[in-house]
């Protein structure tokens, strides 16, 4: 009887450890997404300043504008992931 009870308790500890590791992984992933998002926001601000000094008909302007659009899309994706994580979805 005692052996089966101790065996059951040892399994609970294993599942608890796995659960804690999963939660730690998800929190770390969310923190990494937040860091990447902040870097992108700062990088986009720098690119927008460069755009202000470019001729709108130049190929470089178009290239930088496409980069900004791509970063904006990724930032929106990260915002959704952060929101979903923080709301528990």
C-alpha positions as CSV (number, residue, x, y, z in Angstrom):
1,X,0.0,0.0,0.0
2,X,2.7,2.4,1.0
3,X,4.8,1.5,-2.1
4,X,1.9,2.3,-4.4
5,X,1.2,5.6,-2.7
6,X,4.9,6.6,-2.9
7,X,4.9,5.4,-6.6
8,X,1.9,7.6,-7.3
9,X,3.6,10.6,-5.6
10,X,6.8,10.2,-7.6
11,X,4.8,10.3,-10.8
12,X,3.1,13.5,-9.6
13,X,6.5,15.1,-9.1
14,X,7.6,14.1,-12.6
15,X,4.5,15.7,-14.1
16,X,4.9,18.8,-11.9
17,X,8.5,19.1,-13.1
18,X,7.5,18.7,-16.8
19,X,4.7,21.3,-16.3
20,X,7.1,23.8,-14.6
21,X,9.6,23.3,-17.4
22,X,6.9,24.0,-20.0
23,X,5.8,27.1,-18.3
24,X,9.4,28.3,-18.0
25,X,9.9,27.7,-21.7
26,X,6.7,29.6,-22.7
27,X,7.7,32.6,-20.4
28,X,11.2,32.6,-21.9
29,X,9.8,32.5,-25.4
30,X,7.5,35.4,-24.6
31,X,10.3,37.5,-23.2
32,X,12.4,36.8,-26.3
33,X,9.5,37.9,-28.5
34,X,9.2,41.1,-26.5
35,X,12.9,41.8,-26.9
36,X,12.8,41.2,-30.6
37,X,9.7,43.4,-30.9
38,X,11.5,46.3,-29.1
39,X,14.5,45.9,-31.3
40,X,12.4,46.0,-34.4
41,X,10.5,49.1,-33.3
42,X,13.8,50.9,-32.7
43,X,15.2,49.7,-36.0
44,X,12.1,50.8,-37.9
45,X,12.4,54.3,-36.3
46,X,15.9,54.6,-37.6
47,X,14.9,53.4,-41.1
48,X,12.0,56.0,-41.1
49,X,14.5,58.7,-40.3
50,X,16.6,57.5,-43.3
51,X,13.5,57.6,-45.5
52,X,12.9,61.2,-44.6
53,X,16.2,62.1,-46.3
54,X,15.6,60.0,-49.5
55,X,14.0,60.9,-52.8
56,X,10.7,59.1,-53.0
57,X,11.3,58.0,-56.6
58,X,14.6,56.4,-55.8
59,X,15.0,52.6,-55.7
60,X,16.6,52.8,-52.3
61,X,13.5,54.6,-50.9
62,X,11.3,51.8,-52.3
63,X,13.6,49.1,-50.8
64,X,13.6,50.7,-47.4
65,X,9.9,51.3,-47.5
66,X,9.4,47.5,-48.2
67,X,11.7,46.7,-45.3
68,X,9.6,49.0,-43.0
69,X,6.4,47.2,-44.2
70,X,7.9,43.8,-43.5
71,X,9.0,44.9,-40.0
72,X,5.6,46.4,-39.3
73,X,3.9,43.1,-40.2
74,X,6.3,41.2,-38.0
75,X,5.7,43.6,-35.1
76,X,2.0,43.1,-35.5
77,X,2.5,39.4,-35.4
78,X,4.6,39.7,-32.3
79,X,1.9,41.9,-30.7
80,X,-0.7,39.2,-31.3
81,X,1.6,36.5,-29.8
82,X,2.3,38.6,-26.7
83,X,-1.4,39.5,-26.3
84,X,-2.4,35.8,-26.7
85,X,0.2,34.7,-24.1
86,X,-0.7,37.4,-21.6
87,X,-4.4,36.6,-22.0
88,X,-3.8,32.9,-21.6
89,X,-5.0,31.9,-25.0
